[in-house]
Amino acid sequence: VKATGSTGARQKEGQYINKSLMTLGHVIWKLSELSARNDDEVSAPSASSALHLHIPYRDSKLTRLLQPSLSGNAQICIIATISPMQRNMDESHNTLKFAS
């Protein structure tokens, strides 16, 4: 909000977009954690294999819409756009963290 100077409806919309992107990052992180856990169990099965990791698809509209694509056997590509300008360093860093 500080960087854009938005107010009112645009500010609220920006907050919703940020929440959805944060939730998408969290869902992708949980899915990668689940994938790594499953890979470990194939090589060394344990009693914890019955435990399932909760994936928070319902936390935002974006993740609800993307759930079929994210939870299937689809391969996902994320395109992240960053800026070379010094004043955008924090935003670029956060974008790269999200995309990795």
SEKE-807608 format. One line per 10 residues: number of its first residue (from 1); for each residue y negated, z negated, x negated of C-alpha. Coordinates in steps of 0.5 Angstrom, whole numbers, padded with zeros to 4 digits. Last residue first. Example, Ala and Ser with C-alpha at 12.3 -4.5 7.8 and 13.67 -1.06 7.14 Angstrom:
residues 2
2	0002 -0014 -0027 | 0009 -0016 -0025
***
This chain:
residues 100
100	0041 0012 -0023 | 0036 0014 -0018 | 0033 0008 -0015 | 0032 0006 -0023 | 0029 0012 -0024 | 0024 0012 -0018 | 0022 0005 -0020 | 0020 0007 -0027 | 0016 0013 -0024 | 0013 0008 -0019
90	0011 0003 -0025 | 0009 0009 -0030 | 0004 0012 -0025 | -0002 0010 -0028 | 0001 0013 -0035 | 0001 0020 -0032 | 0008 0024 -0033 | 0010 0023 -0025 | 0017 0023 -0022 | 0021 0026 -0017
80	0028 0024 -0016 | 0033 0029 -0013 | 0040 0025 -0011 | 0046 0028 -0011 | 0052 0026 -0007 | 0059 0028 -0007 | 0063 0028 0000 | 0069 0024 0001 | 0067 0020 0007 | 0063 0014 0007
70	0056 0017 0005 | 0056 0023 0009 | 0058 0020 0015 | 0053 0014 0014 | 0047 0018 0013 | 0044 0017 0020 | 0046 0010 0020 | 0043 0010 0013 | 0036 0013 0015 | 0036 0008 0021
60	0036 0002 0017 | 0040 -0004 0016 | 0046 -0001 0020 | 0049 0002 0014 | 0050 -0005 0010 | 0057 -0004 0007 | 0061 -0010 0007 | 0066 -0011 0001 | 0073 -0011 0003 | 0078 -0017 0001
50	0085 -0015 0002 | 0085 -0013 -0006 | 0084 -0020 -0008 | 0091 -0021 -0009 | 0091 -0017 -0015 | 0093 -0010 -0017 | 0092 -0008 -0024 | 0091 0000 -0025 | 0089 0002 -0018 | 0086 -0005 -0017
40	0081 -0003 -0022 | 0079 0004 -0019 | 0078 0000 -0012 | 0073 -0004 -0015 | 0069 0001 -0018 | 0069 0005 -0012 | 0067 -0001 -0008 | 0061 -0003 -0013 | 0059 0005 -0013 | 0059 0004 -0005
30	0055 -0003 -0006 | 0050 0001 -0010 | 0049 0007 -0005 | 0048 0002 0001 | 0043 -0002 -0003 | 0039 0004 -0005 | 0039 0007 0002 | 0037 0000 0004 | 0031 0001 -0001 | 0030 0008 0002
20	0030 0005 0009 | 0025 -0001 0007 | 0020 0004 0003 | 0020 0009 0009 | 0019 0003 0014 | 0013 0000 0010 | 0010 0007 0009 | 0010 0008 0017 | 0007 0001 0018 | 0001 0003 0013
10	0000 0010 0016 | 0000 0007 0023 | -0006 0002 0021 | -0008 0002 0013 | -0007 0007 0007 | -0010 0005 0001 | -0004 0009 -0003 | -0004 0005 -0009 | -0005 -0002 -0006 | 0000 0000 0000
***
